[in-house]
Amino acid sequence: MKTKSMIACALFAAIISIFAVMTIPIGIVPITMGLFGIMLTGIVLGYKNGIISVVIYLLIGIVGLPVFSNFRTGIQTLAGPTGGYLWSYIIMVWIIGVLTVKLPKNKWLAWLKIFAACLMGIVVSYAAGTIQFMLVQRVDLIKALTLCVIPFIPFDILKAIIATYVGSLISKTLRRANLLPESHKKQQEVNNKEESK
C-alpha cells in the first residue's frame, strides 16, 4: 500500500473507534455514533481503503481494546445480540464507497447521491443486525424491529445528513491538498474522464 493510503486507513480506523464509543444507553441496543464514522469513512476513503479501515477497527476490538459501543471488546461482542451491526460495517462501507466514487458535477445532486448511499448502507446494517439479534435473542421480527430499528431511524437519518455534508467537505479539502488516498483518487479521475467523453 502507498504510505498515504496506510496513514488514511489507520486514521479512519481511529476515527471509527472514537465515534463508536460515543453512545447513549437506551436499552439492549444503544444509540451510537459508530454508523456516522462508517459513513464518513466510505465517503472519504472509498470502498477499498474503507474496508481496510473497518477491518482494522474490528480487529482492534477483537484483540481487546474497548472500541465497541459501551466500551465492550472481544470476539464475544461480534457473536452477541448486537454483533450483526458491527460486522455489517464492512458491507456498509463497501456500499457507500462504491456509490460515492462517481458523483454528478452538480453539488446538490452529488449530495443527494451520497445521502442515498448512506441510507442504503444503514438499511443493510439494520438487516444484518436485526437478523443476528433475532437468532441470538430468539425473538420474532416485530419485537426485533421495535427494539433495534424503529427507535433509531430518526437519529440515523440525521447522521446520514451530517455525514453527507461533512464527508463532502473533507473529501474536497483532501483532494485540493493532494492528500486523498491514491486508489480512491485514481478511481475518481477515471470516472471524471468517462463523464467528460
C-alpha positions as CSV (number, residue, x, y, z in Angstrom):
1,M,0.0,0.0,0.0
2,K,1.0,3.6,-0.6
3,T,2.1,5.4,2.6
4,K,-0.7,7.9,2.1
5,S,-3.3,5.1,2.0
6,M,-1.8,3.4,5.0
7,I,-2.0,6.6,7.0
8,A,-5.6,7.3,5.9
9,C,-6.7,3.8,6.8
10,A,-5.2,3.9,10.3
11,L,-6.6,7.4,10.8
12,F,-10.1,6.5,9.9
13,A,-9.9,3.3,12.0
14,A,-9.1,5.5,14.9
15,I,-12.0,7.9,14.0
16,I,-14.4,5.0,13.8
17,S,-13.2,3.8,17.2
18,I,-13.7,7.2,18.8
19,F,-17.2,7.6,17.3
20,A,-18.2,4.0,18.2
21,V,-17.8,4.5,21.9
22,M,-19.9,7.7,21.9
23,T,-23.1,6.1,23.0
24,I,-26.4,6.8,24.8
25,P,-27.6,3.6,26.5
26,I,-31.4,3.3,26.0
27,G,-31.7,-0.4,26.2
28,I,-30.0,-3.6,24.8
29,V,-29.1,-1.6,21.7
30,P,-27.6,1.8,22.5
31,I,-27.6,4.9,20.3
32,T,-24.1,5.1,18.9
33,M,-22.1,7.3,16.6
34,G,-20.5,4.3,15.0
35,L,-22.6,4.5,11.9
36,F,-21.6,8.1,11.5
37,G,-17.9,7.1,11.5
38,I,-18.6,4.4,8.9
39,M,-20.4,6.7,6.6
40,L,-17.6,9.3,6.8
41,T,-15.1,6.5,6.0
42,G,-17.0,5.3,3.0
43,I,-17.5,8.8,1.6
44,V,-13.9,9.9,2.1
45,L,-11.8,6.8,1.5
46,G,-13.9,4.8,-0.9
47,Y,-14.7,1.1,-0.7
48,K,-11.1,-0.4,-0.8
49,N,-9.5,1.7,1.9
50,G,-12.8,2.0,3.7
51,I,-13.0,-1.8,4.1
52,I,-9.4,-1.9,5.3
53,S,-10.2,0.8,7.9
54,V,-13.3,-1.1,9.2
55,V,-11.4,-4.4,9.4
56,I,-8.6,-2.7,11.4
57,Y,-11.3,-1.3,13.7
58,L,-12.9,-4.7,14.2
59,L,-9.6,-6.4,14.8
60,I,-8.6,-3.7,17.4
61,G,-11.9,-4.5,19.3
62,I,-11.4,-8.3,18.9
63,V,-7.9,-8.3,20.4
64,G,-9.0,-6.5,23.5
65,L,-9.2,-2.7,23.1
66,P,-12.6,-1.3,24.2
67,V,-13.6,0.3,20.9
68,F,-17.1,-1.2,20.6
69,S,-20.2,0.6,22.0
70,N,-20.3,0.9,25.7
71,F,-16.6,0.2,25.7
72,R,-17.1,-3.5,25.0
73,T,-14.5,-5.7,23.5
74,G,-13.7,-9.2,22.3
75,I,-15.0,-11.7,19.8
76,Q,-18.0,-12.4,22.0
77,T,-19.3,-9.0,21.2
78,L,-19.4,-9.8,17.5
79,A,-21.2,-13.1,18.3
80,G,-23.6,-11.4,20.7
81,P,-27.1,-9.9,20.1
82,T,-25.8,-6.7,18.6
83,G,-22.8,-8.2,16.8
84,G,-24.5,-8.1,13.4
85,Y,-24.5,-4.4,13.4
86,L,-20.7,-4.4,13.9
87,W,-19.7,-6.9,11.1
88,S,-22.3,-5.3,8.8
89,Y,-20.0,-2.2,8.8
90,I,-17.8,-4.0,6.2
91,I,-20.7,-4.3,3.8
92,M,-22.0,-0.8,4.7
93,V,-18.7,0.9,3.9
94,W,-18.4,-1.0,0.7
95,I,-21.8,0.1,-0.5
96,I,-21.2,3.8,0.4
97,G,-17.7,3.7,-1.1
98,V,-18.8,2.2,-4.4
99,L,-21.8,4.5,-4.8
100,T,-19.9,7.7,-3.9
101,V,-16.8,7.3,-6.1
102,K,-18.7,8.5,-9.2
103,L,-20.7,11.7,-8.4
104,P,-22.5,14.2,-10.5
105,K,-20.8,17.5,-11.1
106,N,-23.8,19.4,-9.7
107,K,-23.2,19.8,-5.9
108,W,-26.8,19.2,-4.9
109,L,-27.2,16.1,-7.0
110,A,-23.8,14.8,-5.6
111,W,-25.0,15.4,-2.1
112,L,-28.3,13.6,-2.8
113,K,-26.4,10.6,-4.2
114,I,-24.1,10.5,-1.1
115,F,-27.1,10.7,1.2
116,A,-28.9,7.9,-0.7
117,A,-25.8,5.8,-0.5
118,C,-25.7,6.4,3.3
119,L,-29.3,5.4,3.6
120,M,-28.7,2.2,1.7
121,G,-25.8,1.4,4.0
122,I,-28.0,2.0,7.0
123,V,-30.7,-0.4,5.7
124,V,-28.1,-3.1,5.2
125,S,-26.8,-2.6,8.7
126,Y,-30.4,-2.8,10.1
127,A,-31.0,-6.0,8.2
128,A,-27.8,-7.8,9.3
129,G,-28.1,-6.6,12.9
130,T,-31.8,-7.5,13.2
131,I,-31.3,-11.0,11.8
132,Q,-28.5,-11.7,14.3
133,F,-30.5,-10.2,17.1
134,M,-33.5,-12.4,16.3
135,L,-31.3,-15.6,16.2
136,V,-29.4,-14.8,19.4
137,Q,-32.3,-13.5,21.5
138,R,-34.8,-15.8,19.9
139,V,-37.4,-13.1,19.3
140,D,-39.7,-12.5,16.4
141,L,-39.2,-9.9,13.7
142,I,-41.7,-7.4,15.1
143,K,-40.0,-7.3,18.5
144,A,-36.6,-7.1,17.0
145,L,-37.6,-4.2,14.8
146,T,-39.2,-2.5,17.8
147,L,-36.1,-2.8,19.9
148,C,-33.3,-2.5,17.3
149,V,-34.6,-0.4,14.4
150,I,-37.6,1.8,14.8
151,P,-36.3,4.0,17.7
152,F,-33.1,4.7,15.8
153,I,-34.4,5.7,12.4
154,P,-34.7,9.5,13.1
155,F,-31.2,9.6,14.7
156,D,-29.6,7.6,11.8
157,I,-31.2,9.8,9.1
158,L,-29.8,12.8,10.9
159,K,-26.3,11.1,11.0
160,A,-26.6,10.5,7.2
161,I,-27.4,14.1,6.6
162,I,-24.5,15.4,8.6
163,A,-22.1,12.7,7.2
164,T,-23.1,13.7,3.7
165,Y,-22.2,17.4,4.3
166,V,-19.1,16.8,6.4
167,G,-17.8,13.9,4.3
168,S,-18.2,16.0,1.1
169,L,-16.2,18.9,2.7
170,I,-13.4,16.5,3.9
171,S,-13.1,14.9,0.5
172,K,-13.0,18.2,-1.2
173,T,-10.3,19.5,1.2
174,L,-8.2,16.4,0.9
175,R,-8.4,16.4,-2.9
176,R,-7.3,20.0,-3.1
177,A,-4.4,19.3,-0.7
178,N,-3.5,16.2,-2.7
179,L,-4.0,14.0,0.4
180,L,-6.7,11.7,-0.9
181,P,-5.6,8.1,-0.9
182,E,-4.2,7.2,-4.3
183,S,-6.6,4.3,-5.1
184,H,-9.6,6.5,-4.4
185,K,-8.1,9.5,-6.2
186,K,-7.3,7.4,-9.3
187,Q,-10.8,5.9,-9.4
188,Q,-12.4,9.4,-9.3
189,E,-10.1,10.6,-12.1
190,V,-11.1,7.6,-14.2
191,N,-14.8,8.3,-13.6
192,N,-14.4,12.0,-14.3
193,K,-12.7,11.2,-17.7
194,E,-15.6,8.8,-18.5
195,E,-18.1,11.5,-17.7
196,S,-16.3,14.1,-20.0
197,K,-16.4,11.8,-23.0
